[in-house]
Amino acid sequence: MNKQSNRSWIKPNPALNHMEVLIGEWDLLGAHPFIPAPVRGRASFEWLEGGAFLVWQTFFEQSGPPNGIAVIGRDDSTGLCSMLYYDERGVSRIYEMTVEGSVWKMWRNAPGFMQRMTGKISEDRNTITVHGELSKDGSNWEQDLDLTYTRVR
């Protein structure tokens, strides 16, 4: 494709409007059952191509949780958002995601390693408290990464 392609046709994807609450920079503080110290880091959400997609990046101060990047888009026939995730370990995954009212959910139903998280968005939209879980068999769930996102002013 020509690098000089005219991108004037690209406009914000209205199907992603409900994700606007995530846009910005966030400090992260949390816990993981296999990491003894508090988990600290930073996350950012920003529009890609003027709002056609959403990009989510995470950076952690210590080893343990991997630094990663994701591109989020929405299927207008199902209404589900899909997230294509990649991290510093070379791990690639696909998650589904919703933001409805003050609840942010993300899940992955892959055989042998399922994950789900639920985030509660504060009324002022400046804090998100997230609880993560994982399952290897789809029946027994255990704690995964729990994080509190605090918006950076």
N, C-alpha and C positions, 0 to 999 in steps of 0.2 A: 504494500500500500504506500502511496506517496505521502511523505512526511508533511507535505504542504496541503493535505486534504482539508477541504472546507468543513469545519465542524459546526457551522452556524445552525444546522438542523437540530443539534443536541440541545435539549431543554430539560429542566428538572422533571424527574419521574414522579408524577402525582401519587403513585402507588406507594411511595416511600415517605410521604409527608408525616406519617405517624412516628417515624424514627427521628424526627427533628429534636426531640427531647435529649437524645444522646450526643448531639453535636457539641464539640468542644474538647477541652483538656481536662483530665481527671487524675487526682492522686489516688493511689490504691493502697489499702491496708487490709490485711486478711490473715487467714490461717489455713494450713493444710496439715492433715494428720501425720505426714511423714517429714515435715519441715519444722524443726524445733523453734526457730525464731519467728517473729511476726513477718509475714510476707509484705514487702513494700515495693511499690512501683508506680508506673505512670501509664495512662491510656489516653488515646486520642481517637475521636471520631470526626471525619471530615467528608464532605461531598466530593465525589470524583466526577469529572466531566460536567460540572455545573449542576449536579444533583441526579445524574443518570444512575449512579451507584453510590454506596456508602463504603468508606474504608475505615477499618478499625485496627489500630496498632496498639500492642502492649509491650512494655519494657519493665523488667523486674530487676531490682538492685542486687539480689543474691541468686545463686544457682538454685535450681528446683523447678519452679514454674518457668516454662520456656518463653522467650520473647517471640512474638508472633505477629502476623498480619492477616487480615481477612478482607474480602470484598463481598458486600452484601447487595443483593438485588431481590426483586419480587416477581413471582409468576402471577400475571394478572388473571389467569384462568382459575387458579386454586386459591389465590390470596396469600399464600405462604411466602415468607422470605427465606431465601437460601443463603447460606454463608459458606464461601469457599475459604478455608483456613489453611495456613502454612506456617510452620515455625522453624526455629533455628536448629532443631534436631533433624529436619528434613521430613517431618510428619505433615501429611496432607489429609484433611478431613472435610466432610460436608455436614453442616448442621442446618436445622430449620430454626426459625426465630419468629417471635411475635412481640409486638409492643401494643398492649391494649390498656388504655387508661393509665393506671399507675403500676402496671405489672409488665415486666420484661421477662420473657421465657426463651430458652434456647435448649435444643435437644438433639441427640444423635442416637439412632436406633440400629447401630451396626452390630451384627452378631459377635459375641465375645467381648465387646467393650462398648457399653451404652453409657451415655452421659446425659445429664439434664441439669439445668440451673433455673432458678426463679429469682428475679430481682424485684424488690419493692422500691418504687420511685417516690421520693418524699414529695409532699405537697408543694414545696417551693422549687422542686426540680433540681436541687443542688446536691442531693445525696441519693445513692442507689445502694441498697443492701442486698447482696447476692448470696444465695445458698446453692452450692453445687453438690451433686451426687454422681456416683458411678455404679455400674453393675456389670458383672461379667456373665450373668445368666439371665438377666431380664426380670428376675424375681426379687433378689436380695440387693438392696441398695445401701451404699455406705457413703460417708462424707467424702467429698472431693474438695476442691478449692472454694473457700468462702471469702468474699471480698466486700469491702465497703468502698464505693466510688464517691469521692468528694470533688465537686467541681472546682477547678482552679479559676480564681477571679482574675 
